[in-house]
């Protein structure tokens, strides 16, 4: 009788231990179902205004060529002659993209320099311009002019806003430039380089 009771007790203890192991396994199972919760939050941004400038291929460099003369006034940049087709990538063209009216400024970052030697920009580096295909205000090739034959605009070391003569610029307007350079007397030989910087800004928001 004693042996039967001992056997029954062993069975009950074994069942109890297995039940405990089962509960622990269900709670801490590595291979069981993944319990997760998900939620989401919206991200939002509102773009009120945008502005962009697209340079033509020709405006990637303003080249006045190799000059042999000792002194020259109003030397045309080489791409000044590409005129009439404002979609022509060879001309000095800037296309504006914006949802607001735009103004443009330009400046030189320094005088044209070759080592210690310089060609002054103020009074020597000038430009004319027109908007789209408005032939009444477009510059001529043989000298600085814009429509009424007034003096050209001088490139300086600070931003200026000459394009107000044509009114505020709008989306997809194309501005055509021509550039001219005066070479002083006895200018020493060299390859003279500087950068012309263009800046577009939103009318009523930014400025030169």
C-alpha positions, 0 to 999 in steps of 0.5 A: 500500500505504501509503495502505491501511495509513493508512486501516486505522489511521484506522479502528482509531483511530476505533473505539477512540475510539468505544469509549472514548466509549461507556464514558464515556457508560455510566458518566456517563450523565445519561439512563441508569437511576437506581441507588438503594438503599432501607431503612427504620427503624421509628418507635414511641411508646407512650402510657401515660396520657392526660387531657382535660377538655371544657367545656360551652358554659355553662362558657365564661363564669360570669356573675352578671348585672347587679345593682342591689342594694347588697349581696347574698349568694350571688348565683347565676350565671345558669346555676345554674338549668340542672340535671337534664340532665347532657348539657345544654350550658347548665349548668356541666358538665365531662366528664373523659376519661382511662384513669386515675382523675382529680382536679380543682382550680380557682382564680381567677387574680385577684379580680374586677376593674373597673379599680382596683376589686375584689370579693374572691374569698376569702370572697366567690366560692364554688361547689358541685358534684356528679358525674354525676346523683347527686341526693344530693350535687348542689347546690341553686339557692337557696344553696350546698350539697352533700348534707349542707348543709355550707359551700360551697367558696371560690374562692381564688388557688391550686389546691384539690382539693375533688372528693375528697369524691366520690371519684376521677373516671373516664373520662366522669364529668361534674361539675356546678358551681354558682357564687355571689358575695357583693357587698360593701356600697357596691361601686362600679359597673363590669364586674368580670372574672376567670378561673376556671382548671380543672386535671385531674390523674392520681391518683398521678401529679400533684396540685394 
